[in-house]
Amino acid sequence: MFDIGFWELVLIAIIGLVVLGPERLPVAIRNVSRWVGAAKRMAGSVRDELEQELKLKELQDNLHKAEQAGMKDLSPELQESVDTLRQRAADVQRPYAASPASHHPDEGDDAPSTDKR
C-alpha cells in the first residue's frame, strides 16, 4: 500500500525518537497502531457490507429470472437462490411480526392504572 521498506522505517523511528523522545515515543506508537487498527476494521466492515449487497443483488437477479421463467423448470442454482431469498425475506419479516404495535395498552401488566385511591 505505502511501499515503505526497512530503511525507511528505521529512518522514521530515528526521527520519531529524536522529535518525541524516549518517554513519549511508545505512547505515540500505541496511538498510531490503534488508529491503523480502527481503519482496518472499518475497511473490513465496509468490504463485508459490500459483499452482502452484491450477494443480495445476485439473489434478486436470480429471483427475477425465475419469475420470468414462470417458476417452472428452474435450474438447481436458480431454485437454490429463490429458496435462499425467501428464507432471508422471512428472517427480515420476523422482527416486524412481533412488533409492540400489536399489543394493546389495556392488556397485560403495562396498562396504566385508572383506579384512584
Backbone as CSV, one residue per row, in Angstrom:
resi,resn,N_x,N_y,N_z,CA_x,CA_y,CA_z,C_x,C_y,C_z
1,MET,0.832,-1.192,0.000,0.000,0.000,0.000,0.875,1.254,0.000
2,PHE,1.731,1.409,1.009,2.575,2.598,1.066,3.952,2.335,0.484
3,ASP,4.298,1.066,0.300,5.589,0.680,-0.251,6.734,1.275,0.560
4,ILE,6.697,1.033,1.875,7.750,1.502,2.773,8.654,0.323,3.082
5,GLY,9.952,0.508,2.834,10.922,-0.548,3.078,11.496,-0.469,4.482
6,PHE,12.438,-1.375,4.749,13.050,-1.465,6.073,13.792,-0.188,6.445
7,TRP,14.586,0.358,5.522,15.401,1.531,5.846,14.540,2.769,6.045
8,GLU,13.418,2.848,5.356,12.510,3.973,5.587,11.910,3.903,6.986
9,LEU,11.562,2.676,7.430,11.035,2.511,8.790,12.082,2.865,9.846
10,VAL,13.337,2.482,9.603,14.409,2.820,10.536,14.578,4.335,10.605
11,LEU,14.535,4.996,9.466,14.670,6.452,9.438,13.511,7.118,10.175
12,ILE,12.282,6.648,9.966,11.119,7.202,10.667,11.255,6.987,12.172
13,ALA,11.718,5.804,12.594,11.900,5.513,14.017,12.943,6.441,14.639
14,ILE,14.041,6.697,13.938,15.090,7.593,14.462,14.567,9.017,14.577
15,ILE,13.859,9.488,13.555,13.299,10.846,13.600,12.268,10.946,14.733
16,GLY,11.433,9.910,14.880,10.455,9.910,15.968,11.122,9.924,17.327
17,LEU,12.206,9.190,17.486,12.936,9.158,18.752,13.543,10.516,19.066
18,VAL,14.081,11.183,18.050,14.684,12.499,18.256,13.600,13.538,18.559
19,VAL,12.497,13.518,17.811,11.458,14.537,17.982,10.655,14.317,19.258
20,LEU,10.212,13.083,19.506,9.339,12.819,20.644,10.094,12.463,21.914
21,GLY,11.242,11.888,21.790,11.991,11.471,22.968,11.605,10.058,23.361
22,PRO,12.422,9.445,24.193,12.177,8.045,24.570,10.946,7.849,25.467
23,GLU,10.493,8.909,26.131,9.343,8.766,27.021,8.024,8.738,26.242
24,ARG,7.892,9.598,25.237,6.624,9.728,24.519,6.533,8.860,23.266
25,LEU,7.636,8.315,22.794,7.617,7.513,21.572,6.752,6.252,21.699
26,PRO,6.845,5.466,22.793,5.976,4.283,22.897,4.489,4.630,22.914
27,VAL,4.122,5.730,23.560,2.721,6.147,23.596,2.252,6.538,22.199
28,ALA,3.100,7.241,21.466,2.748,7.656,20.108,2.600,6.430,19.197
29,ILE,3.475,5.450,19.359,3.388,4.232,18.547,2.093,3.491,18.857
30,ARG,1.727,3.402,20.146,0.465,2.746,20.514,-0.730,3.461,19.906
31,ASN,-0.742,4.789,19.961,-1.853,5.558,19.395,-1.967,5.353,17.887
32,VAL,-0.837,5.393,17.212,-0.847,5.198,15.757,-1.320,3.782,15.422
33,SER,-0.876,2.796,16.190,-1.300,1.421,15.912,-2.803,1.254,16.170
34,ARG,-3.358,1.950,17.152,-4.808,1.909,17.395,-5.564,2.527,16.219
35,TRP,-5.067,3.645,15.716,-5.723,4.292,14.563,-5.680,3.389,13.339
36,VAL,-4.531,2.769,13.109,-4.402,1.873,11.963,-5.341,0.680,12.132
37,GLY,-5.417,0.136,13.332,-6.326,-0.979,13.597,-7.781,-0.589,13.377
38,ALA,-8.156,0.606,13.844,-9.534,1.072,13.646,-9.827,1.263,12.159
39,ALA,-8.867,1.780,11.420,-9.059,1.971,9.976,-9.205,0.613,9.273
40,LYS,-8.423,-0.374,9.679,-8.526,-1.710,9.079,-9.881,-2.340,9.384
41,ARG,-10.351,-2.186,10.631,-11.662,-2.737,10.993,-12.770,-2.053,10.191
42,MET,-12.668,-0.741,10.024,-13.666,-0.015,9.258,-13.653,-0.468,7.794
43,ALA,-12.474,-0.627,7.235,-12.365,-1.085,5.845,-12.927,-2.503,5.705
44,GLY,-12.661,-3.362,6.674,-13.215,-4.716,6.649,-14.730,-4.707,6.757
45,SER,-15.252,-3.823,7.585,-16.706,-3.711,7.732,-17.355,-3.248,6.433
46,VAL,-16.757,-2.265,5.798,-17.286,-1.767,4.526,-17.215,-2.858,3.466
47,ARG,-16.113,-3.589,3.433,-15.965,-4.684,2.467,-17.033,-5.756,2.692
48,ASP,-17.275,-6.112,3.962,-18.300,-7.118,4.267,-19.686,-6.645,3.851
49,GLU,-19.989,-5.373,4.099,-21.289,-4.837,3.702,-21.453,-4.847,2.182
50,LEU,-20.396,-4.491,1.465,-20.459,-4.517,0.004,-20.648,-5.939,-0.516
51,GLU,-19.967,-6.904,0.092,-20.135,-8.297,-0.318,-21.568,-8.757,-0.081
52,GLN,-22.153,-8.369,1.045,-23.544,-8.741,1.332,-24.489,-8.107,0.323
53,GLU,-24.247,-6.856,-0.020,-25.098,-6.189,-1.006,-24.985,-6.859,-2.375
54,LEU,-23.771,-7.254,-2.750,-23.587,-7.942,-4.033,-24.298,-9.292,-4.045
55,LYS,-24.222,-10.020,-2.939,-24.927,-11.300,-2.853,-26.432,-11.090,-2.941
56,LEU,-26.924,-10.065,-2.252,-28.357,-9.775,-2.296,-28.788,-9.399,-3.706
57,LYS,-27.975,-8.603,-4.393,-28.283,-8.223,-5.772,-28.314,-9.455,-6.670
58,GLU,-27.364,-10.370,-6.480,-27.335,-11.592,-7.272,-28.583,-12.431,-7.009
59,LEU,-28.988,-12.523,-5.746,-30.199,-13.273,-5.415,-31.435,-12.640,-6.049
60,GLN,-31.491,-11.312,-6.011,-32.628,-10.621,-6.619,-32.664,-10.845,-8.132
61,ASP,-31.503,-10.806,-8.766,-31.442,-11.061,-10.207,-31.906,-12.477,-10.528
62,ASN,-31.461,-13.435,-9.720,-31.882,-14.815,-9.946,-33.384,-14.982,-9.724
63,LEU,-33.924,-14.289,-8.730,-35.367,-14.356,-8.492,-36.126,-13.747,-9.668
64,HIS,-35.616,-12.658,-10.190,-36.259,-12.022,-11.346,-36.243,-12.968,-12.548
65,LYS,-35.115,-13.643,-12.776,-35.030,-14.617,-13.862,-36.029,-15.748,-13.644
66,ALA,-36.141,-16.184,-12.388,-37.063,-17.274,-12.081,-38.509,-16.837,-12.297
67,GLU,-38.832,-15.601,-11.933,-40.187,-15.097,-12.150,-40.500,-15.002,-13.641
68,GLN,-39.520,-14.591,-14.425,-39.727,-14.511,-15.863,-39.915,-15.897,-16.472
69,ALA,-39.250,-16.893,-15.896,-39.382,-18.254,-16.401,-40.653,-18.915,-15.882
70,GLY,-41.412,-18.200,-15.088,-42.669,-18.730,-14.579,-42.480,-19.696,-13.427
71,MET,-41.331,-19.678,-12.773,-41.027,-20.530,-11.624,-41.180,-22.013,-11.964
72,LYS,-41.058,-22.359,-13.235,-41.157,-23.749,-13.668,-39.839,-24.156,-14.308
73,ASP,-39.486,-25.382,-14.119,-38.277,-25.937,-14.720,-37.056,-25.068,-14.439
74,LEU,-36.851,-24.714,-13.164,-35.708,-23.889,-12.778,-34.462,-24.752,-12.654
75,SER,-33.332,-24.156,-12.964,-32.075,-24.862,-12.753,-31.850,-24.976,-11.246
76,PRO,-31.077,-25.930,-10.811,-30.834,-26.078,-9.361,-30.237,-24.818,-8.739
77,GLU,-29.390,-24.128,-9.491,-28.785,-22.900,-8.980,-29.848,-21.824,-8.740
78,LEU,-30.745,-21.645,-9.703,-31.807,-20.654,-9.548,-32.766,-21.048,-8.427
79,GLN,-33.100,-22.324,-8.319,-34.005,-22.772,-7.263,-33.387,-22.534,-5.893
80,GLU,-32.083,-22.783,-5.770,-31.388,-22.538,-4.506,-31.398,-21.043,-4.166
81,SER,-31.179,-20.194,-5.170,-31.207,-18.750,-4.944,-32.598,-18.291,-4.520
82,VAL,-33.629,-18.826,-5.146,-35.005,-18.458,-4.794,-35.301,-18.868,-3.359
83,ASP,-34.905,-20.085,-2.993,-35.140,-20.566,-1.632,-34.388,-19.714,-0.609
84,THR,-33.135,-19.368,-0.923,-32.341,-18.532,-0.027,-32.964,-17.153,0.131
85,LEU,-33.420,-16.572,-0.973,-34.029,-15.251,-0.912,-35.315,-15.282,-0.101
86,ARG,-36.109,-16.322,-0.275,-37.348,-16.436,0.511,-37.034,-16.575,1.995
87,GLN,-36.001,-17.346,2.333,-35.616,-17.523,3.730,-35.146,-16.206,4.334
88,ARG,-34.338,-15.462,3.595,-33.852,-14.175,4.117,-34.989,-13.172,4.251
89,ALA,-35.925,-13.203,3.325,-37.085,-12.317,3.434,-37.900,-12.670,4.669
90,ALA,-38.042,-13.958,4.959,-38.761,-14.376,6.160,-38.013,-13.939,7.418
91,ASP,-36.677,-14.013,7.387,-35.885,-13.580,8.532,-36.049,-12.091,8.789
92,VAL,-36.145,-11.315,7.719,-36.311,-9.865,7.862,-37.690,-9.537,8.420
93,GLN,-38.702,-10.312,8.049,-40.076,-10.039,8.467,-40.338,-10.443,9.915
94,ARG,-39.565,-11.363,10.486,-39.824,-11.848,11.844,-39.861,-10.744,12.891
95,PRO,-38.909,-9.815,12.929,-38.977,-8.783,13.974,-40.238,-7.924,13.863
96,TYR,-40.754,-7.719,12.663,-41.937,-6.896,12.487,-43.214,-7.637,12.845
97,ALA,-43.178,-8.962,12.779,-44.370,-9.749,13.098,-44.706,-9.658,14.576
98,ALA,-43.718,-9.509,15.439,-43.942,-9.422,16.878,-43.723,-7.998,17.364
99,SER,-44.178,-7.029,16.600,-43.955,-5.629,16.961,-44.839,-5.237,18.138
100,PRO,-44.410,-4.258,18.936,-45.206,-3.819,20.078,-46.493,-3.118,19.670
101,ALA,-46.658,-2.763,18.411,-47.874,-2.090,17.976,-49.074,-3.029,18.066
102,SER,-48.842,-4.346,18.036,-49.949,-5.287,18.110,-50.411,-5.491,19.546
103,HIS,-49.664,-4.966,20.521,-50.014,-5.095,21.926,-50.924,-3.944,22.326
104,HIS,-52.066,-4.251,22.886,-52.998,-3.214,23.317,-52.653,-2.780,24.729
105,PRO,-52.735,-1.472,25.026,-52.339,-0.991,26.346,-53.240,-1.488,27.464
106,ASP,-54.483,-1.872,27.169,-55.354,-2.322,28.246,-55.199,-3.812,28.516
107,GLU,-54.215,-4.457,27.885,-53.930,-5.859,28.132,-52.615,-5.977,28.873
108,GLY,-52.544,-6.865,29.828,-51.272,-7.171,30.471,-50.923,-6.225,31.590
109,ASP,-49.664,-6.318,32.047,-49.193,-5.570,33.204,-48.804,-4.143,32.873
110,ASP,-48.615,-3.815,31.597,-48.145,-2.495,31.221,-49.264,-1.461,31.215
111,ALA,-50.489,-1.871,31.451,-51.623,-0.957,31.370,-51.574,0.023,32.536
112,PRO,-51.795,1.310,32.258,-51.813,2.287,33.340,-53.041,2.070,34.208
113,SER,-52.871,2.265,35.470,-53.958,2.056,36.411,-54.890,3.257,36.402
114,THR,-56.186,2.983,36.309,-57.173,4.080,36.353,-57.848,4.128,37.710
115,ASP,-57.469,3.210,38.614,-58.071,3.167,39.932,-57.383,4.211,40.814
116,LYS,-58.110,5.233,41.239,-57.552,6.305,42.065,-57.987,6.043,43.507
117,ARG,-57.063,5.867,44.361,-57.377,5.616,45.778,-56.966,6.758,46.625
